[in-house]
Amino acid sequence: MKDLPPEALEQVAAYFQALAEPTRLRILNLLRSGERNVGELAQLCGYTAANVSKHLSVLTKHGLVARESRGTSVYYRIGDESVYALCDLVCGSLARQFERQAQNQALFNRSGPAA
């Protein structure tokens, strides 16, 4: 991000906003195993097809998901595989942060001799 003009930073922020929705992350995770149509994704997510379609539209707009029409169905697949590396990096960082917090909490929960 170094030396990016403000307009580019706005696009970067919009990309991260697309990833800031748990339903969209769930959809991306479901697409790891292969392409699916809206109905399949809706059933797996437990949401309506209309709701899933809105999320897919945002993901498609940012190039995270690609769509392909086949007859009367539209199938979605990952458009940018690097999103998984990004998500895995963030998940790993959060796991380490939670582990440190748990270790610090354990230090305070130890019962020692009264001072």
Stockholm file with secondary structure:
# STOCKHOLM 1.0

chainA/1-115         MKDLPPEALEQVAAYFQALAEPTRLRILNLLRSGERNVGELAQLCGYTAANVSKHLSVLTKHGLVARESRGTSVYYRIGDESVYALCDLVCGSLARQFERQAQNQALFNRSGPAA
#=GR chainA/1-115 SS CTTCCHHHHHHHHHHHHHHSCHHHHHHHHHGGGCCEEHHHHHHHHTSCHHHHHHHHHHHHHTTSEEEEEETTEEEEEESCTHHHHHHHHHHHHHHHHHHHHHHHHHHHHCCCCCC
#=GC SS_cons         CTTCCHHHHHHHHHHHHHHSCHHHHHHHHHGGGCCEEHHHHHHHHTSCHHHHHHHHHHHHHTTSEEEEEETTEEEEEESCTHHHHHHHHHHHHHHHHHHHHHHHHHHHHCCCCCC
//
